[in-house]
Structure formats: C-alpha cells, structure tokens
C-alpha cells in the first residue's frame, strides 16, 4: 500500500555532513508521523528523530543539536540533515511512516551511513 525509498547515505569522514531523504508513495491518506531509525551491528534499532503531523519534533539525545528532521507534506517526503557526524553514527538508517488510524507503520529498506574516524 505504501512504499518508502531512502537515499543519501554514504561514506563520510568524522565531522562531515549527509542529508538523507525518504519519499513515500502509494495509498497515502493522512500521515501521522514520519521519522528515522537506525541500527548498528549488534545493537537494537533506535529512534533517531521523528516529526509529527503538526510539526513537532523529537530527537534522540545522542543526535540532538547535530541532526535536523524536516518534511515536505506536498511531496510526502521526510529528510534528515546530519551534521558533525561521528563514527558512532555509523548504522543503517531506516525511514518510518505512520498513518492516522493505522497500527502498523511502514518501513523503508534502509540506507547505509558510514562515518570514518
């Protein structure tokens, strides 16, 4: 019903920046939240940032002040600007979308972010 496609991942040096994009398509009626999660090897998937329909945002403490989430409702897209990247930010980043009235969220396939020291 809904497909999410991430882009923008890659290899960057410590202190560098990347901008992730996620475009949603399909049977989209009303978006409740869009967000980004990440999962590093041997670790649980964790919330990085989320933006709610009204525009409020939440960030993991580890990225607060460095990452910024935004979205374009007209394009059904969400973005994650990542600055001052650290090696510990290395992970697969997944786009997440929740629709109003739906219990099961949608996930993208993930995009690899690797930060070298």
C-alpha positions, 0 to 999 in steps of 0.5 A, spaced: 500 500 500 505 504 501 512 504 499 518 508 502 525 509 498 531 512 502 537 515 499 543 519 501 547 515 505 554 514 504 561 514 506 563 520 510 569 522 514 568 524 522 565 531 522 562 531 515 555 532 513 549 527 509 542 529 508 538 523 507 531 523 504 525 518 504 519 519 499 513 515 500 508 513 495 502 509 494 495 509 498 497 515 502 491 518 506 493 522 512 500 521 515 501 521 522 508 521 523 514 520 519 521 519 522 528 515 522 531 509 525 537 506 525 541 500 527 548 498 528 551 491 528 549 488 534 545 493 537 537 494 537 534 499 532 533 506 535 529 512 534 533 517 531 528 523 530 521 523 528 516 529 526 509 529 527 503 531 523 503 538 526 510 539 526 513 537 532 519 534 533 523 529 537 530 527 537 534 522 540 539 525 545 545 522 542 543 526 535 540 532 538 543 539 536 547 535 530 541 532 526 535 536 523 528 532 521 524 536 516 518 534 511 515 536 505 507 534 506 506 536 498 511 531 496 510 526 502 517 526 503 521 526 510 529 528 510 534 528 515 540 533 515 546 530 519 551 534 521 558 533 525 557 526 524 561 521 528 563 514 527 558 512 532 553 514 527 555 509 523 548 504 522 543 503 517 538 508 517 531 506 516 525 511 514 518 510 518 511 512 516 505 512 520 498 513 518 492 516 522 488 510 524 493 505 522 497 500 527 502 498 523 507 503 520 511 502 514 518 501 513 523 503 508 529 498 506 534 502 509 540 506 507 547 505 509 551 511 513 558 510 514 562 515 518 570 514 518 574 516 524 
